[in-house]
Amino acid sequence: DAGTARLIVREMADTLSLDLVGKGLKTGRMGLMVGYDTASLDPKRLEDCETPLLRTLAENAAAHYDGPVSVDRYGRRVPK
């Protein structure tokens, strides 16, 4: 849910901030980019260089995902 996601992002930002302080560095801002793996619903889209373990995990995730799915403008199945 959104509350859990917010908590995880805050913890990640805190950890990154503490890493910067530990290295004696500082910054004026941090950014976050959120995306999704386009192959998570279609493991056949994975690159040939992917490890067998990653391929197995993707196949398992695709088999067990039961949420809503839509098609993006590139014709890929994506979580809605």
C-alpha positions as CSV (number, residue, x, y, z in Angstrom):
1,D,0.0,0.0,0.0
2,A,1.0,3.7,-0.2
3,G,1.9,4.0,3.4
4,T,4.4,1.1,3.2
5,A,5.9,2.4,0.0
6,R,6.3,5.8,1.6
7,L,8.0,4.3,4.6
8,I,10.4,2.3,2.4
9,V,11.3,5.3,0.4
10,R,12.0,7.4,3.5
11,E,14.2,4.6,4.9
12,M,16.1,4.4,1.7
13,A,16.6,8.2,1.6
14,D,17.8,8.1,5.3
15,T,20.3,5.4,4.5
16,L,21.6,7.2,1.5
17,S,21.9,10.4,3.5
18,L,23.8,8.7,6.2
19,D,26.1,7.1,3.6
20,L,26.9,10.6,2.2
21,V,27.6,12.0,5.7
22,G,29.8,9.0,6.5
23,K,31.9,9.8,3.4
24,G,32.0,13.5,4.3
25,L,29.9,14.5,1.3
26,K,26.8,16.7,1.0
27,T,24.2,17.5,-1.6
28,G,21.4,20.0,-2.1
29,R,18.9,17.5,-3.3
30,M,18.2,13.9,-3.9
31,G,15.9,12.5,-6.6
32,L,13.9,9.3,-6.9
33,M,12.8,7.6,-10.1
34,V,10.1,4.9,-9.9
35,G,9.6,2.6,-12.7
36,Y,8.7,-1.0,-13.4
37,D,10.3,-4.0,-15.1
38,T,8.7,-4.4,-18.5
39,A,9.6,-8.1,-18.5
40,S,7.9,-8.9,-15.2
41,L,4.7,-10.0,-16.9
42,D,6.3,-11.4,-20.0
43,P,9.6,-13.2,-19.2
44,K,10.2,-13.9,-22.9
45,R,11.1,-10.2,-23.2
46,L,14.2,-10.7,-21.0
47,E,17.6,-10.1,-22.6
48,D,19.5,-13.3,-23.5
49,C,22.3,-12.2,-21.1
50,E,20.0,-12.5,-18.0
51,T,20.9,-15.2,-15.5
52,P,18.9,-18.4,-15.2
53,L,17.9,-17.3,-11.7
54,L,16.5,-14.0,-12.8
55,R,14.6,-15.7,-15.6
56,T,13.1,-18.2,-13.1
57,L,12.1,-15.4,-10.7
58,A,10.5,-13.5,-13.6
59,E,8.6,-16.6,-14.7
60,N,7.4,-17.2,-11.2
61,A,6.3,-13.6,-10.7
62,A,4.4,-13.6,-14.0
63,A,2.7,-16.9,-13.1
64,H,1.5,-15.6,-9.8
65,Y,0.5,-12.0,-10.6
66,D,-3.3,-11.7,-10.5
67,G,-3.7,-7.9,-10.5
68,P,-5.1,-5.8,-13.3
69,V,-3.2,-5.6,-16.5
70,S,-3.3,-3.2,-19.4
71,V,-1.3,-2.7,-22.6
72,D,1.0,0.3,-23.0
73,R,1.6,2.2,-26.2
74,Y,4.4,-0.2,-27.2
75,G,2.1,-3.2,-27.0
76,R,3.6,-4.6,-23.8
77,R,1.5,-6.0,-21.0
78,V,2.0,-3.9,-17.9
79,P,0.5,-3.8,-14.4
80,K,-2.4,-1.3,-14.4
